Amino acid sequence: MAKIAFILLCHKDPDAIIGQANMLTAAGDCMAIHFDARARPEHYRKIREALADNPNVTFARKRIKCGWGEWSLVQATLYAVEAAVEEFPHATHFYMLSGDCAAIKSAAYAHEFLDANDVDFIESFDYFESDWIKTGMKEERLIYRHFFNERTQSKRFYASFELQKRLGLTREIPADIQVQIGSQWWCLRRRTIEWILDFTRKRRDVMRFFRTTWIPDETFFQTLVRHVVPDEEIRTRTLTFLMFTDYGMPVTFYNDHYDLLLSQDFLFARKISPEATELKTRLGALYADDKAEFKISNEGRSLFSFLTGRGRIGRRFASRFWETESTLGRDRELMIVVCKKWHVAKRLLDKLRHVVNVPAIEYLFNEEDTALPDLGGIQATLGKRTRHRRALMRMLFDYYDTDRLIVCIDPASLDLLHDFNGDRSTTKILEIQCQFSDDYLAGHAMRVGLAGEQTPPETLERLLPTIRGDINFESDRIRDAEFENHMILREGDDVEQHAGLIARFLDVGPEKALEVAQTDHLFAD
């Protein structure tokens, strides 16, 4: 009978991981966990202590810091796989999971399904001939070397990429390797896993090649499985049900999706909302139900596409089945830097990027050319960003795979501050109150079109008090709104006071807060 070794890559929510591990191993299966080394140490200790007495749980022998699109995700998977192979000699299948996955069938159903299908389940399409990659880089992912993370080090990523293009520094794909691509959510037989591990030890040239490709978790296992397993023993599909929106973002499942999920021809599903506690409870009970029967209709993706299309042409008379109230998410934290001097806030964010591991975005609702990822067009104009502000923010949380995000907003945008503070997520505001010289205010008047090069000095002199009063009024409105987590960092206060506020805002220790507070020339014009 099949015995599954689950390979769990995770980085947050220790309570959910503990519950997931206990539920999946209670049916006799086992699990190897890699918990991201970037995550909080106390969360890892909590998981280790809670699962210490569970003989069906082991941990990757080495933990590394993982980044989206990097080789580190493949390496973390290999560490967990190696631990599972060594610790669980009776495991027959190895199933890749994330903390956002949940079983949508019973353990008995899953075991019978795998026993009846002696094949490997992995999406594996020809990299160059298929249309799996819709937009963005394709050949460039492979023939150039990628040393930096596009999401966290975008300037270095593209500078390195452009330099290699100009100098013609391309490389050959290993001659005997036909690169494949597909979803990272696979289920492989033990024999296949052992062949792959043996391959990684013998073919150092292939390992060196994949280490500097971009997004190798979509190509590494997909390619190697085709290399070591006969085609007739591979099913080019995943056993994990997932859907994507028009913007290329994963659809999230909530409490009212229980019946829909059970009818799909898959064993697991992702992404399950952290707030869908009822759904998780019902699915957990289902996994242990040996008598459960399932009627497979498999209509999820076609129904999603149909209802999306109706909404697009104005004929959607009822709520889409995947929609819930518009919220960023109860467990998410949005940190807003509010400052009239945009260059001051940008200097602060530039420092934050080097000190804390939290994505930080500049004035996305105020500057059209703010650097943003491609989210399917919703980010294209200021008008779209503002109209779809919560949807945009949810996409950014999902894109960066984070529960914490920092953004900058101009103090005039009080409606945005009210909106985000009204969300169920945690919202913090760090307002930076600067001192404004007459020269700065004159320059500001010209930048916003209140004055020009030919404006008479006496007119500008009469205008400055009005501008100064308007800036003060914006700050007063924010204060009068009495936002719960509103902190004010004043230019004239000392560094220790600044560090104390930054520590509260970022939830970091005093040393990191002081490092941020000591940013060179922070308030210089």
VEXLO-207248 format. One record per residue (C-alpha): residue number from 0; y, z, x negated. Coordinates in steps of 0.25 Angstrom, whole numbers, plus 5000, padded with zeros to 4 digits. Example, Ala and Ser with C-alpha at 12.3 -4.5 7.8 and 13.67 -1.06 7.14 Angstrom:
VEXLO-207248
> 0, 4982, 5031, 4951;
> 1, 4996, 5029, 4945;
***
This chain:
VEXLO-207248
> 0, 5000, 5000, 5000;
> 1, 5014, 4997, 4995;
> 2, 5022, 5008, 4988;
> 3, 5036, 5005, 4986;
> 4, 5045, 5010, 4974;
> 5, 5059, 5009, 4979;
> 6, 5070, 5005, 4968;
> 7, 5082, 5012, 4973;
> 8, 5096, 5009, 4967;
> 9, 5107, 5018, 4972;
> 10, 5120, 5024, 4968;
> 11, 5125, 5033, 4979;
> 12, 5121, 5042, 4991;
> 13, 5111, 5051, 4985;
> 14, 5107, 5057, 4998;
> 15, 5103, 5043, 5004;
> 16, 5095, 5040, 4991;
> 17, 5087, 5053, 4992;
> 18, 5084, 5050, 5007;
> 19, 5081, 5036, 5004;
> 20, 5071, 5040, 4993;
> 21, 5064, 5051, 5001;
> 22, 5063, 5042, 5013;
> 23, 5057, 5030, 5005;
> 24, 5047, 5038, 4997;
> 25, 5042, 5047, 5008;
> 26, 5033, 5035, 5012;
> 27, 5026, 5035, 4999;
> 28, 5035, 5025, 4992;
> 29, 5044, 5028, 4979;
> 30, 5058, 5026, 4974;
> 31, 5065, 5024, 4960;
> 32, 5080, 5027, 4961;
> 33, 5091, 5022, 4952;
> 34, 5104, 5029, 4955;
> 35, 5116, 5023, 4949;
> 36, 5121, 5030, 4936;
> 37, 5135, 5028, 4942;
> 38, 5133, 5037, 4953;
> 39, 5136, 5052, 4954;
> 40, 5127, 5060, 4945;
> 41, 5125, 5071, 4956;
> 42, 5120, 5060, 4966;
> 43, 5109, 5056, 4956;
> 44, 5105, 5071, 4954;
> 45, 5105, 5073, 4969;
> 46, 5095, 5061, 4970;
> 47, 5086, 5066, 4958;
> 48, 5085, 5080, 4963;
> 49, 5082, 5076, 4978;
> 50, 5071, 5066, 4974;
> 51, 5066, 5074, 4962;
> 52, 5053, 5079, 4970;
> 53, 5050, 5065, 4976;
> 54, 5039, 5059, 4968;
> 55, 5042, 5045, 4974;
> 56, 5056, 5044, 4968;
> 57, 5059, 5041, 4954;
> 58, 5072, 5037, 4947;
> 59, 5076, 5026, 4937;
> 60, 5074, 5031, 4923;
> 61, 5088, 5027, 4919;
> 62, 5101, 5026, 4928;
> 63, 5112, 5016, 4925;
> 64, 5125, 5013, 4931;
> 65, 5124, 5001, 4941;
> 66, 5134, 4991, 4945;
> 67, 5134, 4980, 4955;
> 68, 5130, 4966, 4949;
> 69, 5126, 4973, 4936;
> 70, 5113, 4973, 4928;
> 71, 5113, 4988, 4930;
> 72, 5107, 4986, 4944;
> 73, 5095, 4979, 4939;
> 74, 5093, 4989, 4928;
> 75, 5094, 5001, 4937;
> 76, 5084, 4994, 4946;
> 77, 5075, 4992, 4934;
> 78, 5076, 5006, 4930;
> 79, 5072, 5011, 4944;
> 80, 5060, 5000, 4944;
> 81, 5055, 5005, 4931;
> 82, 5055, 5020, 4936;
> 83, 5048, 5016, 4949;
> 84, 5037, 5008, 4941;
> 85, 5034, 5019, 4932;
> 86, 5035, 5030, 4942;
> 87, 5028, 5024, 4954;
> 88, 5016, 5016, 4949;
> 89, 5010, 5015, 4963;
> 90, 5023, 5008, 4968;
> 91, 5019, 4993, 4973;
> 92, 5033, 4988, 4977;
> 93, 5047, 4991, 4972;
> 94, 5058, 4990, 4982;
> 95, 5073, 4989, 4978;
> 96, 5083, 4998, 4986;
> 97, 5097, 5003, 4986;
> 98, 5102, 5016, 4992;
> 99, 5107, 5007, 5004;
> 100, 5094, 5003, 5008;
> 101, 5085, 5008, 5019;
> 102, 5071, 5005, 5024;
> 103, 5070, 4998, 5037;
> 104, 5055, 4998, 5039;
> 105, 5045, 5009, 5038;
> 106, 5038, 5012, 5024;
> 107, 5025, 5008, 5031;
> 108, 5031, 4994, 5035;
> 109, 5036, 4992, 5021;
> 110, 5023, 4995, 5014;
> 111, 5015, 4986, 5023;
> 112, 5025, 4975, 5021;
> 113, 5024, 4976, 5006;
> 114, 5009, 4977, 5006;
> 115, 5008, 4964, 5015;
> 116, 5018, 4956, 5006;
> 117, 5013, 4956, 4991;
> 118, 5026, 4950, 4986;
> 119, 5040, 4953, 4980;
> 120, 5052, 4954, 4989;
> 121, 5064, 4949, 4982;
> 122, 5075, 4940, 4985;
> 123, 5074, 4929, 4974;
> 124, 5082, 4916, 4975;
> 125, 5085, 4906, 4964;
> 126, 5098, 4910, 4958;
> 127, 5104, 4896, 4957;
> 128, 5097, 4889, 4969;
> 129, 5099, 4899, 4980;
> 130, 5112, 4902, 4987;
> 131, 5110, 4917, 4986;
> 132, 5123, 4919, 4979;
> 133, 5134, 4915, 4989;
> 134, 5146, 4917, 4981;
> 135, 5151, 4921, 4967;
> 136, 5144, 4919, 4954;
> 137, 5131, 4913, 4953;
> 138, 5127, 4906, 4940;
> 139, 5137, 4915, 4933;
> 140, 5130, 4928, 4936;
> 141, 5119, 4923, 4926;
> 142, 5125, 4914, 4915;
> 143, 5136, 4923, 4912;
> 144, 5134, 4938, 4907;
> 145, 5140, 4948, 4916;
> 146, 5144, 4961, 4909;
> 147, 5153, 4968, 4919;
> 148, 5152, 4972, 4933;
> 149, 5160, 4962, 4942;
> 150, 5164, 4973, 4952;
> 151, 5168, 4984, 4943;
> 152, 5173, 4976, 4931;
> 153, 5177, 4963, 4937;
> 154, 5188, 4959, 4927;
> 155, 5178, 4961, 4915;
> 156, 5167, 4954, 4924;
> 157, 5175, 4941, 4926;
> 158, 5182, 4941, 4912;
> 159, 5168, 4941, 4906;
> 160, 5163, 4931, 4915;
> 161, 5175, 4921, 4913;
> 162, 5174, 4923, 4898;
> 163, 5160, 4919, 4898;
> 164, 5163, 4907, 4907;
> 165, 5174, 4902, 4898;
> 166, 5166, 4904, 4885;
> 167, 5154, 4898, 4891;
> 168, 5145, 4910, 4889;
> 169, 5134, 4907, 4898;
> 170, 5119, 4910, 4896;
> 171, 5106, 4905, 4900;
> 172, 5097, 4911, 4910;
> 173, 5083, 4914, 4904;
> 174, 5076, 4901, 4905;
> 175, 5063, 4906, 4912;
> 176, 5071, 4914, 4923;
> 177, 5075, 4908, 4936;
> 178, 5086, 4918, 4941;
> 179, 5084, 4922, 4956;
> 180, 5093, 4930, 4965;
> 181, 5092, 4939, 4977;
> 182, 5094, 4953, 4983;
> 183, 5091, 4965, 4974;
> 184, 5083, 4971, 4985;
> 185, 5068, 4968, 4981;
> 186, 5054, 4973, 4983;
> 187, 5045, 4970, 4972;
> 188, 5030, 4973, 4969;
> 189, 5026, 4982, 4958;
> 190, 5020, 4971, 4950;
> 191, 5033, 4963, 4951;
> 192, 5041, 4975, 4946;
> 193, 5032, 4977, 4934;
> 194, 5033, 4962, 4930;
> 195, 5048, 4963, 4931;
> 196, 5049, 4976, 4922;
> 197, 5040, 4969, 4912;
> 198, 5049, 4956, 4913;
> 199, 5061, 4965, 4910;
> 200, 5055, 4971, 4897;
> 201, 5050, 4957, 4892;
> 202, 5062, 4948, 4896;
> 203, 5074, 4954, 4889;
> 204, 5081, 4941, 4890;
> 205, 5080, 4940, 4905;
> 206, 5085, 4955, 4905;
> 207, 5097, 4952, 4896;
> 208, 5101, 4940, 4905;
> 209, 5101, 4948, 4918;
> 210, 5108, 4960, 4912;
> 211, 5121, 4952, 4912;
> 212, 5119, 4943, 4924;
> 213, 5128, 4947, 4936;
> 214, 5121, 4954, 4948;
> 215, 5107, 4954, 4942;
> 216, 5101, 4963, 4953;
> 217, 5101, 4950, 4961;
> 218, 5094, 4942, 4951;
> 219, 5086, 4950, 4941;
> 220, 5074, 4955, 4950;
> 221, 5075, 4942, 4958;
> 222, 5073, 4933, 4946;
> 223, 5062, 4942, 4939;
> 224, 5053, 4943, 4951;
> 225, 5053, 4927, 4952;
> 226, 5050, 4927, 4937;
> 227, 5038, 4936, 4938;
> 228, 5032, 4935, 4952;
> 229, 5026, 4922, 4958;
> 230, 5035, 4916, 4969;
> 231, 5025, 4918, 4980;
> 232, 5025, 4933, 4978;
> 233, 5040, 4934, 4980;
> 234, 5047, 4935, 4994;
> 235, 5062, 4931, 4992;
> 236, 5067, 4942, 5001;
> 237, 5071, 4956, 5001;
> 238, 5065, 4967, 5009;
> 239, 5078, 4974, 5011;
> 240, 5087, 4969, 5023;
> 241, 5102, 4967, 5019;
> 242, 5113, 4958, 5025;
> 243, 5126, 4954, 5020;
> 244, 5140, 4952, 5027;
> 245, 5148, 4939, 5027;
> 246, 5155, 4946, 5015;
> 247, 5142, 4947, 5007;
> 248, 5141, 4962, 5009;
> 249, 5129, 4970, 5013;
> 250, 5128, 4973, 5028;
> 251, 5127, 4988, 5030;
> 252, 5117, 4994, 5041;
> 253, 5120, 5006, 5050;
> 254, 5113, 5015, 5060;
> 255, 5113, 5004, 5071;
> 256, 5105, 4994, 5062;
> 257, 5091, 5001, 5063;
> 258, 5084, 4991, 5072;
> 259, 5090, 4979, 5065;
> 260, 5085, 4984, 5052;
> 261, 5071, 4987, 5057;
> 262, 5070, 4973, 5062;
> 263, 5072, 4966, 5049;
> 264, 5061, 4961, 5040;
> 265, 5065, 4970, 5028;
> 266, 5060, 4984, 5023;
> 267, 5074, 4989, 5019;
> 268, 5089, 4987, 5022;
> 269, 5102, 4988, 5015;
> 270, 5113, 4992, 5016;
> 271, 5111, 5005, 5025;
> 272, 5125, 5012, 5028;
> 273, 5126, 5026, 5022;
> 274, 5131, 5030, 5035;
> 275, 5119, 5025, 5043;
> 276, 5112, 5038, 5043;
> 277, 5105, 5036, 5056;
> 278, 5099, 5022, 5051;
> 279, 5094, 5028, 5038;
> 280, 5087, 5040, 5046;
> 281, 5080, 5030, 5055;
> 282, 5076, 5021, 5044;
> 283, 5071, 5033, 5036;
> 284, 5062, 5037, 5048;
> 285, 5057, 5023, 5050;
> 286, 5053, 5022, 5035;
> 287, 5043, 5033, 5037;
> 288, 5038, 5028, 5051;
> 289, 5024, 5022, 5048;
> 290, 5023, 5017, 5063;
> 291, 5036, 5009, 5064;
> 292, 5035, 4995, 5068;
> 293, 5045, 4984, 5065;
> 294, 5049, 4972, 5073;
> 295, 5055, 4962, 5063;
> 296, 5066, 4953, 5069;
> 297, 5074, 4951, 5056;
> 298, 5087, 4946, 5063;
> 299, 5096, 4955, 5055;
> 300, 5103, 4944, 5046;
> 301, 5104, 4934, 5057;
> 302, 5110, 4944, 5067;
> 303, 5120, 4948, 5057;
> 304, 5124, 4934, 5054;
> 305, 5125, 4930, 5069;
> 306, 5134, 4942, 5072;
> 307, 5142, 4940, 5060;
> 308, 5144, 4926, 5064;
> 309, 5148, 4930, 5078;
> 310, 5158, 4939, 5073;
> 311, 5164, 4929, 5064;
> 312, 5167, 4919, 5076;
> 313, 5173, 4930, 5085;
> 314, 5160, 4932, 5094;
> 315, 5155, 4945, 5090;
> 316, 5155, 4953, 5103;
> 317, 5148, 4965, 5098;
> 318, 5148, 4973, 5085;
> 319, 5140, 4967, 5074;
> 320, 5127, 4975, 5072;
> 321, 5130, 4979, 5058;
> 322, 5144, 4984, 5060;
> 323, 5148, 4999, 5062;
> 324, 5162, 5005, 5062;
> 325, 5171, 5000, 5050;
> 326, 5170, 5010, 5040;
> 327, 5169, 5010, 5024;
> 328, 5158, 5020, 5025;
> 329, 5157, 5035, 5026;
> 330, 5152, 5037, 5012;
> 331, 5162, 5028, 5005;
> 332, 5175, 5032, 4998;
> 333, 5188, 5024, 4998;
> 334, 5198, 5028, 4988;
> 335, 5212, 5022, 4990;
> 336, 5223, 5022, 4979;
> 337, 5236, 5020, 4986;
> 338, 5248, 5017, 4977;
> 339, 5261, 5009, 4979;
> 340, 5261, 5005, 4964;
> 341, 5249, 4996, 4964;
> 342, 5248, 4995, 4949;
> 343, 5247, 5010, 4948;
> 344, 5235, 5010, 4957;
> 345, 5229, 4998, 4950;
> 346, 5230, 5006, 4937;
> 347, 5223, 5018, 4943;
> 348, 5212, 5009, 4949;
> 349, 5210, 5002, 4935;
> 350, 5207, 5016, 4929;
> 351, 5198, 5020, 4940;
> 352, 5189, 5008, 4938;
> 353, 5187, 5014, 4924;
> 354, 5185, 5028, 4927;
> 355, 5177, 5029, 4941;
> 356, 5166, 5020, 4946;
> 357, 5173, 5016, 4959;
> 358, 5177, 5002, 4963;
> 359, 5193, 5001, 4964;
> 360, 5201, 4990, 4971;
> 361, 5215, 4988, 4970;
> 362, 5225, 4985, 4981;
> 363, 5215, 4977, 4989;
> 364, 5223, 4978, 5002;
> 365, 5237, 4975, 4995;
> 366, 5234, 4964, 4985;
> 367, 5227, 4951, 4988;
> 368, 5222, 4949, 4974;
> 369, 5215, 4962, 4973;
> 370, 5202, 4960, 4966;
> 371, 5191, 4961, 4976;
> 372, 5177, 4956, 4977;
> 373, 5173, 4944, 4986;
> 374, 5170, 4951, 5000;
> 375, 5168, 4938, 5008;
> 376, 5183, 4936, 5010;
> 377, 5187, 4949, 5016;
> 378, 5194, 4952, 5003;
> 379, 5201, 4939, 5003;
> 380, 5215, 4943, 5008;
> 381, 5223, 4955, 5010;
> 382, 5223, 4953, 5025;
> 383, 5208, 4952, 5026;
> 384, 5206, 4965, 5017;
> 385, 5216, 4973, 5026;
> 386, 5210, 4968, 5039;
> 387, 5196, 4971, 5035;
> 388, 5199, 4983, 5026;
> 389, 5187, 4991, 5029;
> 390, 5177, 4980, 5028;
> 391, 5183, 4976, 5015;
> 392, 5182, 4990, 5010;
> 393, 5168, 4991, 5014;
> 394, 5164, 4978, 5007;
> 395, 5171, 4983, 4994;
> 396, 5163, 4996, 4995;
> 397, 5150, 4988, 4997;
> 398, 5154, 4978, 4986;
> 399, 5156, 4988, 4976;
> 400, 5144, 4996, 4981;
> 401, 5152, 5009, 4981;
> 402, 5156, 5020, 4990;
> 403, 5169, 5023, 4983;
> 404, 5180, 5013, 4982;
> 405, 5195, 5013, 4977;
> 406, 5206, 5004, 4982;
> 407, 5221, 5003, 4981;
> 408, 5230, 5002, 4993;
> 409, 5245, 5001, 4994;
> 410, 5251, 5013, 5001;
> 411, 5258, 5004, 5011;
> 412, 5244, 5001, 5017;
> 413, 5243, 5014, 5025;
> 414, 5234, 5007, 5036;
> 415, 5223, 5005, 5026;
> 416, 5224, 5019, 5021;
> 417, 5223, 5024, 5036;
> 418, 5211, 5014, 5038;
> 419, 5203, 5018, 5026;
> 420, 5206, 5033, 5028;
> 421, 5200, 5032, 5043;
> 422, 5187, 5027, 5038;
> 423, 5175, 5036, 5037;
> 424, 5174, 5033, 5022;
> 425, 5181, 5043, 5012;
> 426, 5195, 5038, 5009;
> 427, 5204, 5043, 4998;
> 428, 5218, 5039, 4995;
> 429, 5225, 5041, 4981;
> 430, 5240, 5038, 4983;
> 431, 5247, 5036, 4970;
> 432, 5262, 5039, 4972;
> 433, 5270, 5032, 4961;
> 434, 5284, 5034, 4957;
> 435, 5293, 5021, 4960;
> 436, 5304, 5017, 4951;
> 437, 5315, 5008, 4956;
> 438, 5310, 4997, 4947;
> 439, 5296, 4998, 4953;
> 440, 5301, 4998, 4967;
> 441, 5310, 4985, 4964;
> 442, 5298, 4978, 4959;
> 443, 5290, 4983, 4971;
> 444, 5300, 4977, 4980;
> 445, 5299, 4963, 4973;
> 446, 5284, 4964, 4973;
> 447, 5283, 4966, 4989;
> 448, 5295, 4956, 4992;
> 449, 5305, 4966, 4995;
> 450, 5314, 4961, 4984;
> 451, 5315, 4949, 4975;
> 452, 5320, 4945, 4961;
> 453, 5334, 4941, 4968;
> 454, 5335, 4954, 4976;
> 455, 5349, 4961, 4972;
> 456, 5347, 4974, 4965;
> 457, 5356, 4981, 4975;
> 458, 5346, 4977, 4986;
> 459, 5334, 4981, 4978;
> 460, 5341, 4995, 4976;
> 461, 5343, 4997, 4990;
> 462, 5328, 4993, 4993;
> 463, 5321, 5002, 4983;
> 464, 5323, 5015, 4991;
> 465, 5317, 5008, 5003;
> 466, 5305, 5004, 4995;
> 467, 5303, 5017, 4989;
> 468, 5304, 5024, 5003;
> 469, 5294, 5014, 5008;
> 470, 5284, 5018, 4997;
> 471, 5286, 5032, 4999;
> 472, 5284, 5030, 5014;
> 473, 5271, 5023, 5012;
> 474, 5266, 5036, 5004;
> 475, 5271, 5045, 5015;
> 476, 5263, 5037, 5025;
> 477, 5250, 5039, 5017;
> 478, 5253, 5054, 5015;
> 479, 5256, 5056, 5030;
> 480, 5243, 5049, 5034;
> 481, 5236, 5061, 5028;
> 482, 5224, 5054, 5023;
> 483, 5213, 5064, 5020;
> 484, 5211, 5060, 5005;
> 485, 5225, 5056, 5001;
> 486, 5229, 5060, 4987;
> 487, 5242, 5057, 4980;
> 488, 5244, 5054, 4966;
> 489, 5258, 5055, 4962;
> 490, 5264, 5048, 4949;
> 491, 5272, 5060, 4945;
> 492, 5260, 5070, 4945;
> 493, 5252, 5074, 4932;
> 494, 5239, 5067, 4928;
> 495, 5231, 5080, 4931;
> 496, 5236, 5079, 4946;
> 497, 5233, 5064, 4946;
> 498, 5219, 5067, 4940;
> 499, 5216, 5077, 4951;
> 500, 5219, 5067, 4962;
> 501, 5211, 5056, 4956;
> 502, 5199, 5065, 4955;
> 503, 5200, 5068, 4970;
> 504, 5202, 5053, 4973;
> 505, 5191, 5048, 4965;
> 506, 5182, 5060, 4965;
> 507, 5180, 5060, 4950;
> 508, 5181, 5071, 4940;
> 509, 5193, 5076, 4933;
> 510, 5191, 5068, 4920;
> 511, 5190, 5054, 4927;
> 512, 5202, 5058, 4936;
> 513, 5210, 5061, 4924;
> 514, 5206, 5048, 4917;
> 515, 5211, 5041, 4929;
> 516, 5224, 5049, 4930;
> 517, 5227, 5046, 4916;
> 518, 5228, 5031, 4918;
> 519, 5237, 5025, 4909;
> 520, 5251, 5021, 4914;
> 521, 5246, 5023, 4928;
> 522, 5260, 5024, 4935;
> 523, 5267, 5014, 4926;
> 524, 5275, 5003, 4933;
***
